[in-house]
Amino acid sequence: MRQGFFDKFISRLDRIDAPVASAHIAALARERGFLETLFQSINEGILVLGDEIRLLYANHAAEVMIGFSAERERGNSMKRYLRDWEIDTLLLNQVADWNRIEAREIEISYPEHRVIAYYARPVEFENRTELLLMLRDVTRERLTEEDTLADERLSAVKTLAAGVAHEIGNPLNALTIHLQLLERELRKIPEAATRESLQELTGIASQEVVRLDGIIRRFLTALRPSEPHLVRGNICDVLQTTVKLLTPDIEQRKITLEQLLPEVTPDIFLDAQQMEQVFFNLLKNAMDAIPDAGKIGLSVTVDDTAVSVSVMDNGTGIPADLLGKIFDPYVTTKTKGSGLGLMVVRRIVQRHGGTIQCASHEGEGTCFTVRLPRAERQIRTLESASSEGVCE
């Protein structure tokens, strides 16, 4: 209903019969209810802010994205919810240019990690300047973009690796053959001391050739992992097997390994060998990040859709400038690291339909969380919902 009609209706209210006025008021109420339903139904968030960032209006989508109650916060300042949004700067803009729209993005961690794109424009209403914010959750789009970029980088690395492996492989084969021929000829030298000295040198050269060949093979395996053979299994069994492999090193370095595993863990579909590789890498990274007598935490939590495994350490942490790149090839914090381990881990987890996240504070420690879908998702009703036995 146009504002012009409403103004005319109010100005002539004293001359309108009561039944007619009631009918118009009922029509206005219905239209207001329809518009409210419309605003509450759309997926984009709508916020209207007044001076001092007071909340004037918000729809349900905005409440969910930012994590507040419009009914409770209406009329109150939204500064604590919009601390990093630079709303003060936007409110200072004058309504001089009605075509001007400020478009920005903000990454938030509460109530959950999201990337929100929003545009803002000042709105003049009854001689007041208010700010309209339109919010859109673009988290999935940004993750898709990151995955696409990661795939493009990986494709480039694959192409480079294939060429390098071919160019290095041929000379290595030639070196191996000629070293074998040289060793055969050395056996004919009559002087024992000279013969043994030269055989030792050729032995070292042969070992280095074998080592280089192993590096190339591991490199190609990392870039071209086999498809997982998924069978129903329990992640705790995989973890226990992995821990046994590392126990001698853990005990030698006097590392404290705290395990928090639920008594009952639902099954997932997994390739046990590949998942052992995932947690071997994560636990070995944690061990490399801490000094002797450090601490590592290994915990499993369960919800209705997934089983999550967290590997935590109290080590050196990851620098902030590297945190967003740690799953990229050749990015590592180790002096002797290849920068391929976490890339392989991520690919294996993704091929299991899962996700992996990293949280780290430099100088305090790091936590990797692998989330894998349950073989059978549990559906709850509100009446029967109860907490499962998970690690605290």
DRENNU-53624 format. One record per residue (C-alpha): x negated, y negated, z negated. Coordinates in pm, 1 decimal, m for minus. Each point is the difference from the previous one (the first is absolute). Example, Ala and Ser with C-alpha at 12.3 -4.5 7.8 and 13.67 -1.06 7.14 Angstrom:
REM DRENNU-53624
<r px="m1230.0" py="450.0" pz="m780.0"/>
<r px="m137.0" py="m344.0" pz="66.0"/>
//
This chain:
REM DRENNU-53624
<r px="0.0" py="0.0" pz="0.0"/>
<r px="m148.2" py="m331.5" pz="101.6"/>
<r px="m101.2" py="m255.1" pz="m262.0"/>
<r px="205.4" py="m264.9" pz="183.5"/>
<r px="321.2" py="188.6" pz="m67.9"/>
<r px="m90.2" py="42.4" pz="m366.7"/>
<r px="m65.9" py="m374.4" pz="m37.1"/>
<r px="333.0" py="m84.0" pz="163.3"/>
<r px="178.7" py="254.1" pz="m216.1"/>
<r px="m143.1" py="m148.0" pz="m321.6"/>
<r px="76.1" py="m357.7" pz="106.6"/>
<r px="367.6" py="87.3" pz="67.4"/>
<r px="47.6" py="239.8" pz="m289.5"/>
<r px="232.7" py="m235.9" pz="m186.3"/>
<r px="232.5" py="m15.7" pz="305.0"/>
<r px="14.6" py="374.7" pz="65.7"/>
<r px="278.5" py="212.1" pz="m141.5"/>
<r px="m102.0" py="250.7" pz="m266.0"/>
<r px="83.3" py="313.0" pz="207.6"/>
<r px="m198.4" py="m133.3" pz="297.1"/>
<r px="m293.0" py="m97.6" pz="m224.8"/>
<r px="5.1" py="343.9" pz="m161.5"/>
<r px="m4.7" py="167.2" pz="341.3"/>
<r px="m300.5" py="m210.4" pz="111.1"/>
<r px="m184.4" py="65.7" pz="m326.5"/>
<r px="61.7" py="373.5" pz="38.1"/>
<r px="m135.1" py="m17.7" pz="356.5"/>
<r px="m309.4" py="m185.1" pz="m123.3"/>
<r px="m52.4" py="260.4" pz="m272.7"/>
<r px="28.5" py="283.7" pz="252.1"/>
<r px="m247.6" py="m166.6" pz="231.7"/>
<r px="m239.2" py="m62.7" pz="m286.2"/>
<r px="29.2" py="364.0" pz="m103.2"/>
<r px="m65.7" py="113.2" pz="356.2"/>
<r px="m310.5" py="m218.6" pz="28.0"/>
<r px="m125.9" py="123.7" pz="m337.4"/>
<r px="48.7" py="361.6" pz="108.8"/>
<r px="m180.0" py="m78.2" pz="324.3"/>
<r px="m299.6" py="m156.6" pz="m175.4"/>
<r px="m19.3" py="285.1" pz="m250.3"/>
<r px="7.5" py="262.9" pz="275.9"/>
<r px="m284.8" py="m116.5" pz="222.2"/>
<r px="m346.4" py="151.5" pz="m40.1"/>
<r px="m180.6" py="m333.9" pz="6.6"/>
<r px="m37.9" py="m182.0" pz="m328.3"/>
<r px="147.2" py="m347.1" pz="m46.8"/>
<r px="m119.2" py="m242.6" pz="m267.6"/>
<r px="107.4" py="m357.9" pz="m56.9"/>
<r px="m217.6" py="m197.7" pz="m240.9"/>
<r px="45.6" py="m342.6" pz="m149.2"/>
<r px="m236.1" py="m235.4" pz="m177.1"/>
<r px="m251.1" py="161.0" pz="m238.1"/>
<r px="58.9" py="323.3" pz="195.1"/>
<r px="337.5" py="56.0" pz="m166.3"/>
<r px="202.6" py="285.0" pz="146.4"/>
<r px="320.7" py="m117.0" pz="164.9"/>
<r px="89.8" py="308.3" pz="200.7"/>
<r px="m139.4" py="345.6" pz="80.9"/>
<r px="142.9" py="304.3" pz="171.8"/>
<r px="m51.4" py="361.5" pz="m99.8"/>
<r px="m285.4" py="62.6" pz="247.9"/>
<r px="m200.9" py="m285.3" pz="m154.2"/>
<r px="60.0" py="141.8" pz="m348.3"/>
<r px="m134.7" py="341.2" pz="105.5"/>
<r px="m305.7" py="m137.3" pz="182.2"/>
<r px="m112.9" py="m233.7" pz="m277.1"/>
<r px="133.9" py="191.5" pz="m299.8"/>
<r px="238.3" py="m228.2" pz="m190.3"/>
<r px="368.1" py="m41.0" pz="m84.0"/>
<r px="168.9" py="m292.5" pz="174.0"/>
<r px="277.6" py="m6.5" pz="m257.1"/>
<r px="m248.5" py="m30.2" pz="m285.6"/>
<r px="m242.7" py="m240.6" pz="169.5"/>
<r px="244.9" py="m236.0" pz="172.7"/>
<r px="m88.8" py="m354.5" pz="m102.5"/>
<r px="m335.7" py="107.0" pz="m143.8"/>
<r px="m344.9" py="m59.2" pz="142.7"/>
<r px="m132.9" py="276.2" pz="229.0"/>
<r px="m366.0" py="m94.7" pz="m47.6"/>
<r px="m93.1" py="323.7" pz="m172.8"/>
<r px="141.4" py="203.8" pz="289.2"/>
<r px="m139.3" py="m222.0" pz="276.4"/>
<r px="m334.8" py="m86.5" pz="m156.8"/>
<r px="m210.7" py="52.2" pz="315.2"/>
<r px="256.3" py="m113.7" pz="256.6"/>
<r px="m105.9" py="m369.3" pz="3.0"/>
<r px="360.6" py="m106.3" pz="m48.3"/>
<r px="m104.3" py="m332.1" pz="m159.7"/>
<r px="m163.9" py="m100.3" pz="327.9"/>
<r px="306.1" py="95.8" pz="199.9"/>
<r px="232.7" py="m196.2" pz="m228.1"/>
<r px="m209.9" py="m312.0" pz="52.2"/>
<r px="69.3" py="9.5" pz="375.3"/>
<r px="249.4" py="m261.8" pz="107.4"/>
<r px="299.6" py="68.6" pz="220.5"/>
<r px="m145.2" py="m224.2" pz="268.5"/>
<r px="m31.3" py="269.2" pz="263.1"/>
<r px="295.9" py="238.8" pz="11.3"/>
<r px="m181.1" py="217.4" pz="253.0"/>
<r px="m289.0" py="66.7" pz="m235.4"/>
<r px="m9.5" py="350.3" pz="m148.6"/>
<r px="m276.1" py="131.9" pz="m225.2"/>
<r px="m70.6" py="368.6" pz="73.2"/>
<r px="m223.2" py="194.7" pz="m237.1"/>
<r px="m77.7" py="345.2" pz="m136.6"/>
<r px="m55.9" py="105.0" pz="m358.9"/>
<r px="m119.1" py="331.2" pz="m143.7"/>
<r px="155.7" py="87.4" pz="m335.4"/>
<r px="m50.2" py="289.9" pz="m241.1"/>
<r px="317.1" py="m35.1" pz="m211.8"/>
<r px="256.9" py="156.6" pz="m14.3"/>
<r px="m189.5" py="207.8" pz="257.4"/>
<r px="m268.4" py="m62.4" pz="257.0"/>
<r px="149.5" py="m192.2" pz="291.7"/>
<r px="m100.7" py="m237.9" pz="273.6"/>
<r px="269.3" py="m264.1" pz="40.9"/>
<r px="20.9" py="m235.8" pz="295.1"/>
<r px="202.4" py="m309.8" pz="m72.6"/>
<r px="81.9" py="m326.2" pz="160.1"/>
<r px="111.6" py="m309.2" pz="m181.5"/>
<r px="162.0" py="m324.0" pz="92.8"/>
<r px="133.1" py="m290.2" pz="m203.2"/>
<r px="376.4" py="m49.0" pz="m0.5"/>
<r px="169.2" py="m327.2" pz="m82.5"/>
<r px="324.1" py="38.7" pz="m195.1"/>
<r px="188.0" py="m275.9" pz="m183.8"/>
<r px="m305.8" py="m227.5" pz="m0.7"/>
<r px="m217.5" py="279.4" pz="m144.4"/>
<r px="m284.8" py="183.9" pz="164.7"/>
<r px="15.4" py="372.3" pz="m54.6"/>
<r px="m215.2" py="275.0" pz="140.3"/>
<r px="134.7" py="294.5" pz="196.6"/>
<r px="m216.2" py="314.8" pz="9.3"/>
<r px="71.0" py="291.3" pz="233.3"/>
<r px="m188.6" py="316.7" pz="m102.7"/>
<r px="m76.4" py="312.2" pz="200.8"/>
<r px="m177.7" py="313.7" pz="m121.9"/>
<r px="m273.1" py="73.4" pz="258.0"/>
<r px="m190.5" py="257.2" pz="m204.7"/>
<r px="71.2" py="283.8" pz="241.6"/>
<r px="m97.0" py="m210.8" pz="301.7"/>
<r px="m331.7" py="m96.7" pz="m159.5"/>
<r px="m75.4" py="362.8" pz="m92.5"/>
<r px="81.3" py="104.1" pz="356.9"/>
<r px="m234.7" py="m268.2" pz="132.2"/>
<r px="m275.5" py="118.2" pz="m234.6"/>
<r px="49.2" py="361.4" pz="109.0"/>
<r px="m8.5" py="m104.0" pz="365.5"/>
<r px="m322.9" py="m192.5" pz="m51.3"/>
<r px="m147.2" py="293.9" pz="m191.0"/>
<r px="92.4" py="235.8" pz="284.7"/>
<r px="m156.7" py="m235.6" pz="253.7"/>
<r px="m321.0" py="m22.0" pz="m201.5"/>
<r px="m4.7" py="376.3" pz="m43.3"/>
<r px="53.8" py="53.4" pz="371.1"/>
<r px="m296.1" py="m226.6" pz="74.7"/>
<r px="m214.5" py="186.8" pz="m252.0"/>
<r px="102.9" py="333.5" pz="153.9"/>
<r px="m104.2" py="m113.1" pz="345.3"/>
<r px="m331.6" py="m127.0" pz="m131.7"/>
<r px="m55.1" py="315.2" pz="m205.6"/>
<r px="60.4" py="232.0" pz="293.6"/>
<r px="m256.9" py="m184.5" pz="207.5"/>
<r px="m256.5" py="m21.0" pz="m280.0"/>
<r px="44.8" py="368.2" pz="m92.4"/>
<r px="m53.3" py="101.3" pz="362.0"/>
<r px="m308.4" py="m220.3" pz="43.9"/>
<r px="m155.1" py="116.7" pz="m328.7"/>
<r px="106.6" py="363.3" pz="33.9"/>
<r px="m194.5" py="67.9" pz="317.5"/>
<r px="m338.4" py="m124.4" pz="m134.3"/>
<r px="58.9" py="191.0" pz="m325.1"/>
<r px="53.7" py="322.1" pz="192.0"/>
<r px="m318.2" py="m65.1" pz="195.3"/>
<r px="m191.2" py="m71.5" pz="m322.4"/>
<r px="128.9" py="321.3" pz="m157.4"/>
<r px="m113.5" py="209.4" pz="296.3"/>
<r px="m344.6" py="m161.4" pz="16.5"/>
<r px="m52.0" py="30.2" pz="m375.8"/>
<r px="76.2" py="372.1" pz="23.7"/>
<r px="m252.9" py="31.3" pz="283.9"/>
<r px="m254.0" py="m198.1" pz="m200.8"/>
<r px="47.8" py="222.6" pz="m305.9"/>
<r px="m54.4" py="305.7" pz="218.6"/>
<r px="m327.1" py="m145.4" pz="128.9"/>
<r px="m114.5" py="m96.0" pz="m350.6"/>
<r px="8.2" py="364.0" pz="m105.4"/>
<r px="m287.9" py="60.3" pz="242.4"/>
<r px="m237.6" py="m241.7" pz="m178.0"/>
<r px="m267.1" py="209.1" pz="m173.5"/>
<r px="m88.3" py="m250.5" pz="m275.0"/>
<r px="251.1" py="58.8" pz="m281.3"/>
<r px="m33.1" py="m344.4" pz="m160.7"/>
<r px="56.2" py="m185.2" pz="327.7"/>
<r px="282.4" py="233.2" pz="99.3"/>
<r px="185.3" py="m40.9" pz="m332.1"/>
<r px="m45.0" py="m378.3" pz="1.6"/>
<r px="144.9" py="m31.8" pz="350.0"/>
<r px="280.3" py="246.4" pz="m75.8"/>
<r px="97.4" py="m210.6" pz="m301.5"/>
<r px="22.2" py="m309.3" pz="219.4"/>
<r px="208.7" py="174.0" pz="264.7"/>
<r px="220.8" py="143.5" pz="m276.1"/>
<r px="73.0" py="m351.1" pz="m128.5"/>
<r px="78.7" py="m113.6" pz="353.3"/>
<r px="236.8" py="295.4" pz="47.9"/>
<r px="179.3" py="m78.4" pz="m328.1"/>
<r px="50.5" py="m361.5" pz="106.9"/>
<r px="140.8" py="112.8" pz="335.2"/>
<r px="244.9" py="227.7" pz="m183.6"/>
<r px="93.4" py="m288.0" pz="m231.7"/>
<r px="66.6" py="m234.3" pz="292.1"/>
<r px="210.2" py="266.7" pz="169.4"/>
<r px="201.7" py="40.2" pz="m321.5"/>
<r px="56.4" py="m375.9" pz="m21.2"/>
<r px="134.2" py="m7.0" pz="353.9"/>
<r px="227.8" py="298.3" pz="m63.6"/>
<r px="140.4" py="m153.3" pz="m320.8"/>
<r px="44.3" py="m330.8" pz="180.0"/>
<r px="202.4" py="158.9" pz="279.0"/>
<r px="200.6" py="206.8" pz="m248.8"/>
<r px="84.8" py="m317.4" pz="m189.6"/>
<r px="125.7" py="m168.4" pz="314.1"/>
<r px="183.1" py="304.3" pz="135.4"/>
<r px="147.4" py="177.4" pz="m303.1"/>
<r px="201.1" py="313.6" pz="63.3"/>
<r px="376.5" py="m9.2" pz="m37.1"/>
<r px="108.3" py="106.0" pz="m350.1"/>
<r px="154.6" py="343.6" pz="m41.6"/>
<r px="278.1" py="m92.7" pz="m240.6"/>
<r px="131.1" py="258.9" pz="m242.2"/>
<r px="198.9" py="m35.1" pz="m318.9"/>
<r px="m231.2" py="m41.9" pz="m299.0"/>
<r px="m74.7" py="m181.3" pz="m324.5"/>
<r px="m232.7" py="m297.8" pz="m11.8"/>
<r px="m117.6" py="84.4" pz="m351.1"/>
<r px="m151.9" py="325.5" pz="129.5"/>
<r px="m198.1" py="m202.3" pz="256.0"/>
<r px="m117.6" py="m240.0" pz="m269.0"/>
<r px="m115.6" py="276.6" pz="m231.1"/>
<r px="m198.3" py="164.0" pz="281.4"/>
<r px="m162.5" py="m332.5" pz="88.0"/>
<r px="m88.4" py="m76.1" pz="m361.7"/>
<r px="m168.7" py="340.7" pz="m35.5"/>
<r px="m229.1" py="m84.2" pz="293.4"/>
<r px="m109.1" py="m322.5" pz="m169.1"/>
<r px="m12.1" py="124.2" pz="m359.2"/>
<r px="m378.1" py="75.9" pz="m7.9"/>
<r px="m84.2" py="m352.9" pz="117.6"/>
<r px="258.8" py="m150.3" pz="m238.2"/>
<r px="m145.9" py="187.5" pz="m297.1"/>
<r px="m359.1" py="m78.0" pz="95.1"/>
<r px="74.9" py="m373.4" pz="9.2"/>
<r px="214.3" py="18.2" pz="m316.2"/>
<r px="296.5" py="m155.8" pz="179.0"/>
<r px="332.7" py="6.8" pz="m183.4"/>
<r px="275.4" py="130.6" pz="227.4"/>
<r px="347.9" py="m61.8" pz="m139.2"/>
<r px="271.1" py="201.4" pz="173.0"/>
<r px="367.9" py="m85.5" pz="m46.4"/>
<r px="201.5" py="261.7" pz="185.2"/>
<r px="370.3" py="78.0" pz="m50.9"/>
<r px="96.0" py="348.7" pz="m115.5"/>
<r px="216.6" py="47.3" pz="307.8"/>
<r px="m83.9" py="m158.6" pz="335.4"/>
<r px="231.1" py="34.3" pz="302.1"/>
<r px="m141.5" py="157.1" pz="316.1"/>
<r px="m114.2" py="m195.9" pz="302.7"/>
<r px="m97.1" py="108.8" pz="350.4"/>
<r px="m378.4" py="m12.6" pz="27.3"/>
<r px="m314.2" py="134.1" pz="157.1"/>
<r px="m189.5" py="101.6" pz="m313.9"/>
<r px="m344.5" py="m19.7" pz="159.7"/>
<r px="55.4" py="m348.8" pz="137.9"/>
<r px="151.6" py="m127.5" pz="m325.3"/>
<r px="m300.7" py="139.2" pz="m189.5"/>
<r px="m213.6" py="m210.6" pz="232.2"/>
<r px="211.6" py="m307.1" pz="m87.2"/>
<r px="m34.8" py="35.4" pz="m376.0"/>
<r px="m361.5" py="116.1" pz="17.2"/>
<r px="m82.7" py="m326.5" pz="179.4"/>
<r px="202.7" py="m213.5" pz="m241.6"/>
<r px="m146.8" py="164.8" pz="m311.1"/>
<r px="m353.9" py="m10.3" pz="143.4"/>
<r px="43.9" py="m371.4" pz="78.7"/>
<r px="116.1" py="m58.1" pz="m356.9"/>
<r px="m305.1" py="186.1" pz="m132.2"/>
<r px="m230.8" py="m206.7" pz="220.2"/>
<r px="160.2" py="m321.5" pz="m126.4"/>
<r px="m56.4" py="65.3" pz="m371.5"/>
<r px="m313.2" py="40.2" pz="m210.7"/>
<r px="m79.7" py="315.1" pz="m193.3"/>
<r px="245.7" py="54.1" pz="m288.2"/>
<r px="264.8" py="m198.9" pz="190.1"/>
<r px="370.6" py="83.8" pz="17.5"/>
<r px="223.2" py="130.8" pz="277.4"/>
<r px="375.7" py="43.5" pz="m23.6"/>
<r px="198.4" py="248.0" pz="209.0"/>
<r px="378.1" py="m18.2" pz="m34.2"/>
<r px="307.4" py="133.3" pz="178.0"/>
<r px="340.2" py="m168.2" pz="m11.4"/>
<r px="327.6" py="109.7" pz="153.0"/>
<r px="309.6" py="m182.8" pz="118.9"/>
<r px="304.7" py="104.6" pz="200.1"/>
<r px="m174.2" py="m18.1" pz="337.9"/>
<r px="m373.2" py="43.5" pz="m48.5"/>
<r px="m290.6" py="130.9" pz="m202.6"/>
<r px="m271.8" py="m257.4" pz="m69.1"/>
<r px="m361.5" py="70.4" pz="m96.4"/>
<r px="m217.0" py="m276.7" pz="m145.1"/>
<r px="m378.5" py="6.4" pz="m30.9"/>
<r px="m129.4" py="m275.4" pz="m228.6"/>
<r px="m347.8" py="m99.9" pz="m113.6"/>
<r px="m155.1" py="m265.9" pz="m221.0"/>
<r px="m279.8" py="m71.0" pz="243.5"/>
<r px="m125.6" py="m298.9" pz="192.0"/>
<r px="318.6" py="m61.2" pz="197.2"/>
<r px="29.7" py="m114.5" pz="359.6"/>
<r px="m76.9" py="m358.7" pz="104.8"/>
<r px="311.6" py="m195.1" pz="94.4"/>
<r px="m129.8" py="m70.3" pz="351.7"/>
<r px="m32.7" py="375.3" pz="67.1"/>
<r px="317.9" py="120.1" pz="m169.3"/>
<r px="214.1" py="m44.2" pz="310.1"/>
<r px="m255.0" py="175.8" pz="224.6"/>
<r px="m100.7" py="306.8" pz="m199.6"/>
<r px="191.3" py="239.0" pz="227.7"/>
<r px="m170.2" py="m139.3" pz="309.9"/>
<r px="m291.9" py="193.1" pz="154.6"/>
<r px="m351.1" py="m96.5" pz="m115.7"/>
<r px="126.5" py="m205.8" pz="m295.5"/>
<r px="m159.2" py="121.1" pz="m323.6"/>
<r px="m124.1" py="m130.7" pz="m334.9"/>
<r px="m264.7" py="273.7" pz="m25.5"/>
<r px="m359.9" py="m60.7" pz="101.4"/>
<r px="m12.9" py="344.2" pz="165.2"/>
<r px="365.0" py="33.0" pz="99.2"/>
<r px="114.3" py="61.8" pz="355.2"/>
<r px="327.6" py="m191.5" pz="m31.7"/>
<r px="196.1" py="290.6" pz="147.8"/>
<r px="124.1" py="184.3" pz="m310.3"/>
<r px="298.6" py="m220.6" pz="m85.3"/>
<r px="95.9" py="m25.9" pz="365.7"/>
<r px="22.7" py="380.5" pz="11.8"/>
<r px="191.7" py="5.8" pz="m329.5"/>
<r px="255.7" py="m245.5" pz="130.5"/>
<r px="53.1" py="192.1" pz="322.4"/>
<r px="51.9" py="328.5" pz="m183.3"/>
<r px="249.7" py="m158.6" pz="m240.6"/>
<r px="190.5" py="m161.6" pz="286.6"/>
<r px="16.6" py="333.1" pz="187.5"/>
<r px="161.7" py="143.3" pz="m312.6"/>
<r px="268.4" py="m271.9" pz="21.7"/>
<r px="m145.4" py="m182.4" pz="m298.9"/>
<r px="m158.1" py="m332.4" pz="m87.1"/>
<r px="m312.4" py="m106.1" pz="m188.6"/>
<r px="m49.6" py="m327.0" pz="m186.2"/>
<r px="m295.6" py="m152.4" pz="m177.7"/>
<r px="m6.4" py="m243.1" pz="m291.1"/>
<r px="m331.3" py="m131.6" pz="m127.4"/>
<r px="m149.0" py="m276.1" pz="m213.1"/>
<r px="m367.6" py="m66.7" pz="45.8"/>
<r px="m190.4" py="96.8" pz="m313.0"/>
<r px="300.6" py="178.1" pz="m154.6"/>
<r px="74.3" py="303.7" pz="214.9"/>
<r px="203.4" py="143.2" pz="285.9"/>
<r px="315.4" py="205.8" pz="38.7"/>
<r px="100.2" py="194.1" pz="310.8"/>
<r px="358.0" py="130.2" pz="14.8"/>
<r px="104.4" py="266.1" pz="251.5"/>
<r px="376.4" py="36.2" pz="42.9"/>
<r px="127.8" py="315.1" pz="172.5"/>
<r px="364.0" py="86.9" pz="79.8"/>
<r px="165.8" py="276.9" pz="m197.3"/>
<r px="100.2" py="315.5" pz="182.5"/>
<r px="351.5" py="m52.4" pz="m130.4"/>
<r px="114.6" py="m347.5" pz="m91.1"/>
<r px="217.6" py="m27.5" pz="m307.0"/>
<r px="326.7" py="m191.3" pz="22.9"/>
<r px="137.0" py="m139.0" pz="m324.4"/>
<r px="325.9" py="m155.4" pz="m105.1"/>
<r px="m6.4" py="m286.5" pz="m246.3"/>
<r px="177.2" py="209.6" pz="m262.1"/>
<r px="m241.7" py="292.7" pz="17.9"/>
<r px="m324.2" py="m193.1" pz="50.9"/>
<r px="m270.4" py="87.7" pz="m248.2"/>
<r px="m375.6" py="m49.5" pz="m9.8"/>
<r px="m222.9" py="282.5" pz="120.4"/>
<r px="m304.5" py="120.2" pz="m185.0"/>
<r px="m273.8" py="m219.9" pz="139.5"/>
<r px="m328.3" py="m129.5" pz="m129.4"/>
<r px="12.4" py="m322.1" pz="m194.5"/>
//
